[in-house]
Amino acid sequence: MNAQKGDIITFTATVEPSQDDPKFGFFKRPAKGSFVNEKTGEIIPSYPLYQDVQVLTTPDLLAEAQQKWRDLYGEVR
């Protein structure tokens, strides 16, 4: 996923309580990870790179794509 410190994510995992501490547990097999939009709480869909890939050949096309991303998902931190 390439998540970094401070990113808000969601995932599914199996949680097993600690035998030594009832307020502690271990999770394993995290799957279905997704980033979450900090402002709206919506899950940001992730698509495999082979789908809808577009080469942005000019700085203007890149800036336009980045603005569309910000409009949909908010600022990247």
For each residue, the residues with C-beta under 8 A, 3 or more apart:
1: 9 33 34 35 46
2:
3: 7 9 33 35
4: 7
5:
6: 77
7: 3 4 35 77
8: 35 36 37 38
9: 1 3 33 34 35 36
10: 33 34 36 43
11: 30 31 32 33 34
12: 30 31 32
13: 27 28 29 30 31
14: 27 28 29
15: 25 26 27
16: 25 26 27 28
17: 22 24 25
18: 21 22 24 25 26
19:
20: 24
21: 18 24
22: 17 18
23:
24: 17 18 20 21
25: 15 16 17 18
26: 15 16 18
27: 13 14 15 16 30
28: 13 14 16
29: 13 14
30: 11 12 13 27 33
31: 11 12 13
32: 11 12
33: 1 3 9 10 11 30
34: 1 9 10 11 43 44 45 46
35: 1 3 7 8 9 43 44 46
36: 8 9 10 41 42 43 44
37: 8 40 41 42 43 44 73 74
38: 8 74 77
39: 74
40: 37 74
41: 36 37
42: 36 37
43: 10 34 35 36 37
44: 34 35 36 37 73
45: 34
46: 1 34 35
47: 51 52
48: 51
49: 53
50: 53
51: 47 48
52: 47
53: 49 50
54: 65
55:
56: 61 62 65
57: 61
58: 61 62
59: 62 63
60: 63 64
61: 56 57 58 64 65
62: 56 58 59 65 66
63: 59 60 66 67
64: 60 61 67 68
65: 54 56 61 62 68 69
66: 62 63 69 70
67: 63 64 70 71
68: 64 65 71 72
69: 65 66 72 73 76
70: 66 67 73 74 75 76
71: 67 68
72: 68 69
73: 37 44 69 70 76
74: 37 38 39 40 70
75: 70
76: 69 70 73
77: 6 7 38
